[in-house]
Amino acid sequence: VLLVGASTTAVALWGFGNVCQKTVLDDLGPFTTVGFRCLIGLLIILPLLSQERIARQRSSRPSLKLLALISLLFAGGMVTQQASFASTTVTNGSFLITTTTVFTPLVAWLLHRLWPSPVIWMAIVGCLIGTFLMAGGQWSSVAIGDILCLISAMIYSVWFVVLGDAVVRHGRPILITVSQFLGAGLLCLATGLA
C-alpha cells in the first residue's frame, strides 16, 4: 500500500510539474526558467555537500572539464525540454521526454559498446510507434515541440551516461550535482537575462 501510494504521489507530482513547465512560459523564457530551477535545486542540495566529507578520503575530485561537460549537457537537456513546451501539449511532452529511458541504453552502446537487450529494441520501436500515433498517424503532424522533446531526451541520455561514469569513477555524487546545478543555473540565467 505504501509503495502504491508513493508511486501515485510521484506520478502526480511529475504530471503537475510538466503542467507548471508549460504555464511558466507565459511569464518567463526557457533559459530564465531553467536558470531559476537549477539555482533552487542548488540551494536544496547544497547542505548535503558536508555529508560527503567522509567520501572525500576514498575518492578523487572530478576535473573542471568534466564538471563543465556535465553542466552543459544538463542545461542543454533542460532548456530544450523547457522550450518544447511552448509548442507541444503536456501529454506529448511528458511521453516524449520519458523516451530518455530507451535512448540511454543506445548511448551506452555507442559510448561503451554495451549491446542493448532485445527488450530495449522493442521499447524503441514502441516509442517510435507511440510518437507516430500521437501525431495522428502522420509524421507531418509532429509539432516542433515534439521534435524538441526527442532532442531533449537524447541530450538527457548522453548526460545520464556521462554523469553515471563520473559518479562511479570519482565517488562524489553530491559535489557533482552541486557543480551541475551551479554551472547550469548560472549559464542559463545569464543567457536568459541577456
Salt bridges, closest charged atoms under 4 A:
GLU52 OE1 - ARG172 NE 3.32
ASP165 OD2 - HIS112 NE2 2.73
